[in-house]
Amino acid sequence: MTPWTHAQTGYSAEARRRDAGTAYLPQVGAWLQRLTPGVLLAGAVVAAAFALRQLPGMGVLSPMILSIMLGMAFHNAVGTPAAARAGVAFSARTLLRLGIVLLGLQLTASQLMQVGAAGLAILVLCVVSTFAVTVRLGRLLGVEPRLAELIAGGTSICGASAIVATNTVTEAPEEDVAYALASITLFGSIAMFVYPLLQGLLDLSPASYGLWAGASIHEVAQVVGATFQAGQQAGEAGTIAKLSRVMMLAPMIMGLGLIAARRRGSCTGAGQAKAPGRPGVPWFVLGFVAVVILNSIVPIPADARAVAGVATTVLLSMALAALGLEASIGKLRAKGTRPLLLGGLATLFIAGYSLALVKALAT
């Protein structure tokens, strides 16, 4: 081959790469243009949620809960524009997964060490038992399995974050997610006000009370509200226990993913080959674990961690706002009261079971 041919070949390859890049840019621009209206709408809902929290008495509700409530109100009163659908779907799925990955920056392995062996055993037993019992009660009450799994995830681990993470595997309708969040918000808020009244009656030390609250109350904010009323020691113990409980989100999602893959693989007709299930370990769960490990090894400045915390809350709030923008109140009402009963029974179970474990193992 002559030098001229080499030069010609090199020029042709470079030209092809350049042409491919030039053709790709309009596709990216069209993709961004398609997503922008829905992302901006979800962002506006989140901004309204943060503003609403400044009103007296509204601070007890997390931005995530308020975001889905406002999103549902907008969708059912005005209607989500068709132009916003793609961006809303992107916010409900991709931004959710990014938020869960960033959640790992709020957790370290040293927090598990502070809980201790007995405390860790209590947390693991509470999570596993509550999830299994809630799913079983859901079957007995006739609650749809996917909705029961969402309530089980929110009750056993960490409220809203666990519900939306569980739904990445469960793939329940938006109305199921909204119902589960409403249940968790209601019973977690009740617990936040009732638990401080019970500390003296149950003769719990500040550390034991904090562990009990952290092991059983649904949302991190609710745990903080319930435990710091009993003093600094109880508040710190409760917060650490709750964050350690959040760490169990990753193995729970992995387990649910494997179960879901097995279900999909077995749900085929007679004589048909089994369809392969989707991977049991979603990429964002691996990202969550990797970020926790990184945060445990590399010292991250407090300011950077604070910024990441705000970003996590915003991303998860946008995901929930998007879910609200797709949820119908009419379909929510059609679910009836049995899922709400399930949420109440699950809350009573984790409260009583964790209390018995704390009395037996940590006092």
N, C-alpha and C positions, 0 to 999 in steps of 0.2 A: 504494500500500500504506500503510495507516495505521500510526502509531507503535505501536499495540497489536500489529499484525501483525508489525512488526519485532521487537518485544520477544518475542513468542511464538516467532518463528523462531529468534531468538538463544537463547532458553531451551531450545528443542528440540535445537539443535545441541550446546549445552553438556551437556544431559542425555545425549545419545547418546555424547559423548566420555567422560563420567563412567561411564556404564553399561559402555562398552567396556573402560575401565580396570579397573573392578571385576570384570568377567568374566575379564580377563586374569590377574589376580593368582592365582586358584586354579590356573590352568594352569601358571604358573611354580612354584608350590608343589608341584604334582604332579610336575613335571619334576625339581625338586631332590630330592624324596623318592625318585624312581625311580633317580636317579644316585648318591645318597649311599652306599648299601651297597657298591657296587663301587669307588667312589673311596676310601672308607675302607679297604677290603680292600687295594687297591693301595698306599695310603699305609702300611699296617701292614707290608706286605712290604718296602717301601723302608726303613722304620725298622729292620727286622730286618737288612737289608743293611748299613746304616751301622753298626749295632752289631757285626755280624760282622767288619767291617773293622778293628775294634779288637783282634782276636785276633792273636797273633804270626804273621807270614807272610801274613796275609790282606790287608794293606794294598796289595799289588802288584795286586790285582784292583780294578777300578773299581766304584763303587756300581751302575752300570748293568748290568754283567755279573752281579754278585751278585744283583741284583733279578730278572733273568729266570731265573736258576738257582733262586732260592727260590720264585718264582712257579710255575715248572714243577713243583718238588717238591711244593708245596701242591696244585696242580691234579691231579697224578697220584696222590698219596697220599690226599688227603681229598676233592677234587672242588670245583670252583668253584660256589657256590650259585646257583641260578637267579635269585634276587633281586639278585645282584650283576652279572649279565650286562650290563645297560645301562650301569652305571657303569664297568665294565671296558672296554667298547667305547669309551666316552667318553675314558677315560684313554689308551687305545692310539692314539687318533686326534687328538682335539682338543688334549689336553695335550701330545702329541708336537709338534704344529705350533707351539704357543706356546713350547715349549722351544727349538725351532730358531730362532724369531724372536729370543728372548733371547740365543741364542748369538752373535748379531752384536755384543753389547756387549763381547765378549772380543777383538774384532778391530778393527784400524784400518788405514787406507791407509798410514800411516807404516811399519807392519811390512813391507809389500811393498817400500818404498823401502830398508829396512835389508837386505833379502835381496840387492838388487842385480839388475842385468839378467841376469847369467850365472846367478845362483841362481834367479831367477824362470823363466828359460828351462828350467832343469833340472826344476823342479817341474812346469811345464806339460807338458813332454815325458813325465815319469814318469806323471802322472795319465792323460793321454790314451792313451799306449801301453799302460800296464798294464791299463786298463779294456778296451781293444780286444782285447789278447792274451788276457786272462782269459775274456772272452766267447767268443772263438774256440776256446780250449782246452776250454771247457765243451761246445761243440758236438762237438768231437772225442772227448771222454770220455763223451758221452751224458748230461751233466748237464742237468736241466730248465732252460730258458732263464731263467726268473724267479729261480731259485736262483743260477744263474751270474751274473746281473746284481747280485744282492745281494753275493756274494763279491767281484765286481769292484769295486763301489762301496766296500766296506769296506777292500779291499786298496789301492786306488788313492788314496783320499782320507783318511778319518779314522776307520776302525774302526766302533765301534758307532753313533756319530751318523750316519755316512754310510749305514749299512745301514738304519736305521729311516727316514731321510729318503728313500732310494732306494725303499723299500717303499711310500711314499705314492703313487708313480707306478707301480711294478711291480705292487703289489697281490698279493703272493705270500702263501701260507698262513702261519700263525704258525709252523709247524714249519720252514719254509724260513728264516724270520728267525732262529729259535733255532739252526739248524744253521750259518748264516753267522756268527752271533755266536760260536758255539763254535769255529769254524775260526779266526776272527780273533784270539780270545783265546789260543788255543793257540800259533799261529805268531808272534803279536806278543810273547808272553811269552818264547818261545824266543829271539827276536831281541834282546830286552832284556838277556838274559844273555850272548849270544854276541857281540854287536857290540863291547862293550868289550875283549874278548879279541883282536879283529882289528885294532884301531887301529894298534898298533905293527907288526904283520905287514904291513899295507897301506901303512905309511909315510904316514899322513894327519896333517896339522896339526890342532890343536883345532878351528879354524873349518871346515875341510873335513870332518872327522869329524862335527861337529854338523850340517852341511848334509846329509851322506849319511844320517845317522840320521833327521833330520827329513823327508827326502824319501822314506823307504822304510818306516820302522816304523809300525805301524798306529795305535795309540792315543796321545793326547797324554801320558798318564801313563807309558806305556812308553817314549816318547822321552825324557821327563824322567829316568826311571830309568836309561836307557842312556847318556845324554850327560853328566850331571853327575858320573858316575863318572870322567870324563876331565877334570874341572876346570870352573871357572866359565865360561870362554870357550866351551868346547864345549857346555856346557849352555844358555847363552843363544842361541848360534847354532842349536842344534837346536830349541829351543822356538819361536824366531821362524820358522824354516823350516816347522815343523809347523803353526803357526797360519796362516801364509800359504797352506799347502796346504789348510787347512780352508776358506779363502775360496773355493776352487774348487768347493765344494759347490753353490753357487747355480747357476752355469752348467751343471754336470752335471745337476742336477735339471731345469733348463729344457730341456736337450737331450733328456733321456729323456722328458720330458713331450710334446715335439713328436713324437718317434718313436712313443710310445704312442698319441697321437692319430691319427697316420697309420695305424698298424696297425688301430685300431678303425674308422677310416674305410674301410679297404680290405677288412675282413673281412665282406663282405656277399655274398649269393647272386647268381647270375647274373640279370641283368635287374632287380635291385633298386637303388634309389638308395643312394648311399653314406651311411652313417650319420655324422653329424658327431661328431668326436672331442671329448673334453673339453678345456678350455683347456690349452695346453701350459705355461703359467707359473702354478703354484699360488700362491695368495695369500700363503702363509707364506714362500715364497721371496722374493717382493717385499718382504715385511716384514723378512726377514733382511737383504736388501741395504739397505733404508732405514735399519735400525738401525746397520749398519756405517758408512754415510755419516754418520749423526748422530753416532756415536761418534768419527768422524774429524774432525768440524767443531766440535762442542760439547765443551768440557772437562767430563768427568763425574768427580766426586770418587771417589777410590780406594775409600772405604768403600761407596759406592753400587754401584760396579762389582763389589766383592767380594760384596755381597748378591745382585746379579743373577747372579753366577757360581754361588752356592749354589742359587738358585732354578732356574737352568737345569739343573743336575745333578739336582735333585729332580724336576723335570718330566719330563726324559728318563728318569730311573730309574723313575718311575711308569708311563710309557708302556711301558717294557720289562717291568716287573713285570706289567702287564696282558697283554702278549703272552704271557708265561710262563703266566699264568692261563688262557690259551686253547689252549696247545700240548700235544699228546699225545706222550709219549715213544715210544709204539708207532709212531706215524707218523714220528717222527724216525728211529727205527732202520730203518724201511723205505727211507729214502733211500740206505742203503748207504755205502760208503767212497769212491766216486768223487768226490763233492763235497769230501770232506776232501783227497783227492789234488789236486783243483783248487786248493784253498786253499794247499796246500804249494807247488805249482808256481808259482802267482801270486806268493807271497812270495819265492821264489827269483828269479823274473824281476825284480821291482821292486828287490830288493837288488842283483843283478848289473848291471842296466841303469842304476840311479841311480849306482852306484859308477863305472861307465865314464864317465858324463856328468860326474861330479865330477872325475875324473882328467883328463878332456879339457878341461873348461871352467872349472874353479874352482881349479886348483892351478898 
